[in-house]
Amino acid sequence: MVNSARFDSVPHFLGERPFDIGSLATLKQPGFDALARAWLRQRGDAPAPDADTFDLLEIGQHLENATCINVKDDKRATYRFVGPAICERLQTDPTGKDFAESLKHLPFDAMSAVWMGLSVPAGLHTIYRITYSSGKHTENQSLYLPLISKSGGDNHLWSMQAMGTTIRYKTGNPTSSVIKQTVAANWVDVGSGTPSTPLSR
């Protein structure tokens, strides 16, 4: 199941889009499907795949739209890998930078959500509108799936980004910043349930 919330101009709704990792295909995003297949195969009988041994090459061509976030503790999470297609769209490479800085558009405590998702474990699906520095304005989606270190090392979040349709081009001079606005955020059940705390403002 998914506990979900919408954050646009209308009130948010919980449980709005129920699906689990086995039914992500309903989103019709090939990159999500590739990440989910690799995640499911590599976890075996464990609640989540091992962060120490996860084979990212199994994602194949979709790796260009993937990111890996290294989670050390509740206040430290950094980008371990960022796919080249994402870097091109952002016009910068955030590898090594603070993951929390990129989550300021979320209307809830993002790092608390990261830790809740890792503790269950559970995934997260977001829909957000983004205006790139070029002026291009799109509605994108991201899927986050947890990897738990069996050795007690750092846990990871693997994410896949799906580009949506272009809504418009912002008129005026291009800027050097990227602006995001969250439309919806959903817990995704990967087999162990979802956090009891809903995503909310």
C-alpha positions as CSV (number, residue, x, y, z in Angstrom):
1,M,0.0,0.0,0.0
2,V,0.9,3.6,-0.3
3,N,0.2,6.4,2.2
4,S,0.1,9.4,-0.1
5,A,-0.3,13.1,0.1
6,R,-0.9,15.8,-2.4
7,F,0.5,19.2,-1.9
8,D,-0.8,21.3,-4.7
9,S,-3.6,23.9,-4.4
10,V,-6.1,21.3,-3.2
11,P,-6.1,19.5,0.2
12,H,-3.9,16.4,0.3
13,F,-5.4,12.9,0.5
14,L,-3.9,9.9,2.3
15,G,-4.1,6.4,0.6
16,E,-4.9,8.1,-2.6
17,R,-3.0,5.8,-5.0
18,P,-2.6,2.3,-3.5
19,F,0.1,0.2,-5.1
20,D,3.0,-1.9,-4.1
21,I,6.4,-2.6,-5.7
22,G,4.8,-5.4,-7.7
23,S,2.4,-3.1,-9.4
24,L,4.7,-0.2,-10.2
25,A,4.2,-1.1,-13.8
26,T,0.9,0.8,-13.7
27,L,3.0,4.0,-13.7
28,K,4.2,3.0,-17.2
29,Q,7.8,4.1,-16.5
30,P,10.4,1.7,-17.9
31,G,13.1,3.1,-15.6
32,F,11.0,2.4,-12.5
33,D,10.4,-1.1,-13.8
34,A,14.1,-1.8,-14.4
35,L,15.0,-0.6,-10.9
36,A,12.2,-2.6,-9.3
37,R,13.2,-5.8,-11.1
38,A,16.8,-5.4,-10.0
39,W,15.8,-4.6,-6.5
40,L,13.5,-7.6,-6.2
41,R,15.9,-10.0,-7.7
42,Q,18.9,-8.9,-5.6
43,R,17.1,-8.8,-2.2
44,G,16.4,-12.6,-2.2
45,D,14.7,-13.5,1.0
46,A,15.9,-10.3,2.8
47,P,13.6,-7.3,3.5
48,A,15.9,-5.2,1.1
49,P,19.0,-5.8,-1.1
50,D,22.4,-5.4,0.5
51,A,23.8,-1.9,0.1
52,D,27.3,-3.4,0.1
53,T,26.8,-5.6,-3.0
54,F,23.9,-4.2,-5.0
55,D,24.8,-4.5,-8.7
56,L,23.8,-1.2,-10.3
57,L,24.7,-2.4,-13.8
58,E,21.6,-4.6,-13.8
59,I,19.6,-1.4,-14.3
60,G,21.2,-1.1,-17.7
61,Q,20.5,1.9,-19.9
62,H,18.3,3.4,-17.3
63,L,21.3,4.1,-15.1
64,E,21.7,7.5,-16.8
65,N,18.5,8.6,-14.9
66,A,19.4,7.0,-11.6
67,T,20.9,8.3,-8.4
68,C,22.4,6.6,-5.3
69,I,22.2,8.4,-2.0
70,N,24.6,7.4,0.8
71,V,22.9,7.6,4.2
72,K,25.3,7.8,7.2
73,D,23.0,9.0,10.0
74,D,19.9,11.1,10.4
75,K,21.8,14.3,9.6
76,R,24.2,13.1,6.9
77,A,23.2,11.9,3.4
78,T,25.1,12.6,0.3
79,Y,24.8,11.9,-3.4
80,R,27.1,8.9,-4.1
81,F,26.2,8.6,-7.8
82,V,24.2,10.8,-10.2
83,G,23.4,9.6,-13.7
84,P,24.7,11.7,-16.6
85,A,21.2,12.5,-18.0
86,I,20.3,14.1,-14.6
87,C,23.5,16.1,-14.5
88,E,22.9,17.3,-18.0
89,R,19.4,18.5,-17.1
90,L,20.6,20.2,-13.9
91,Q,23.6,21.6,-15.7
92,T,25.7,20.5,-12.7
93,D,26.9,17.3,-11.0
94,P,25.6,17.0,-7.4
95,T,27.8,14.0,-6.6
96,G,29.2,14.3,-3.1
97,K,26.8,17.1,-2.2
98,D,24.2,17.2,0.7
99,F,21.1,15.2,-0.3
100,A,18.9,17.2,2.1
101,E,19.7,20.4,0.3
102,S,17.9,19.1,-2.8
103,L,14.8,18.2,-0.7
104,K,13.8,21.7,0.5
105,H,10.8,21.7,-1.8
106,L,9.2,18.9,0.1
107,P,6.6,20.1,2.6
108,F,7.6,17.7,5.3
109,D,10.8,16.6,7.1
110,A,12.6,14.8,4.3
111,M,15.4,13.3,6.3
112,S,12.9,11.9,8.9
113,A,11.1,10.4,5.9
114,V,14.4,8.8,4.7
115,W,15.0,7.2,8.1
116,M,11.4,6.0,8.4
117,G,11.6,4.4,5.0
118,L,14.9,2.7,5.8
119,S,13.7,1.4,9.1
120,V,10.7,-0.4,7.7
121,P,12.0,-0.7,4.9
122,A,9.7,1.1,2.5
123,G,10.0,3.0,-0.8
124,L,8.9,6.4,-1.7
125,H,7.3,7.8,-4.9
126,T,7.1,11.5,-5.6
127,I,5.6,13.7,-8.3
128,Y,7.0,17.2,-8.6
129,R,7.1,20.1,-11.0
130,I,10.5,21.4,-11.8
131,T,11.7,24.5,-13.6
132,Y,15.2,24.1,-14.9
133,S,17.7,26.9,-15.3
134,S,17.0,26.9,-19.0
135,G,13.4,27.8,-18.3
136,K,11.9,24.4,-19.1
137,H,9.1,23.5,-16.8
138,T,8.1,19.8,-16.5
139,E,6.2,17.5,-14.1
140,N,8.6,14.6,-13.2
141,Q,8.4,11.5,-11.0
142,S,11.0,9.8,-8.8
143,L,11.1,6.4,-7.2
144,Y,13.3,5.7,-4.2
145,L,14.0,2.2,-3.0
146,P,16.1,1.3,0.2
147,L,19.3,-0.8,0.4
148,I,20.3,-2.0,3.8
149,S,24.0,-2.7,4.6
150,K,24.4,-6.3,6.0
151,S,27.8,-5.4,7.3
152,G,26.5,-2.5,9.4
153,G,27.9,0.1,7.0
154,D,26.1,2.9,5.3
155,N,22.7,2.3,3.9
156,H,21.7,3.6,0.5
157,L,18.7,4.9,-1.4
158,W,18.6,4.1,-5.1
159,S,16.4,6.5,-7.0
160,M,15.1,6.6,-10.6
161,Q,13.9,9.8,-12.2
162,A,11.3,9.8,-14.9
163,M,11.0,12.9,-17.1
164,G,7.4,14.1,-17.6
165,T,6.0,16.1,-20.4
166,T,7.0,19.7,-20.8
167,I,4.3,22.0,-19.4
168,R,5.8,25.2,-20.7
169,Y,9.0,27.2,-21.1
170,K,9.3,30.0,-18.6
171,T,9.6,33.4,-20.3
172,G,12.3,35.8,-19.6
173,N,16.0,35.4,-18.9
174,P,17.3,31.9,-17.8
175,T,18.4,31.6,-14.2
176,S,21.1,29.7,-12.5
177,S,18.8,28.0,-10.1
178,V,16.5,25.0,-10.3
179,I,13.0,25.4,-8.7
180,K,10.9,22.4,-7.5
181,Q,7.4,22.1,-6.3
182,T,6.0,18.8,-4.9
183,V,2.7,17.7,-6.2
184,A,2.4,14.3,-4.4
185,A,4.5,12.0,-2.2
186,N,3.7,8.4,-1.5
187,W,5.0,5.6,0.7
188,V,5.5,2.4,-1.4
189,D,5.0,-1.0,0.2
190,V,8.0,-3.2,-0.8
191,G,6.8,-6.2,1.3
192,S,7.3,-5.0,4.9
193,G,4.4,-2.5,5.1
194,T,4.8,1.3,5.2
195,P,5.6,3.7,8.1
196,S,2.7,4.4,10.4
197,T,3.5,8.1,10.2
198,P,1.9,9.5,7.0
199,L,3.6,12.0,4.8
200,S,2.1,15.4,5.7
201,R,2.8,19.0,6.0
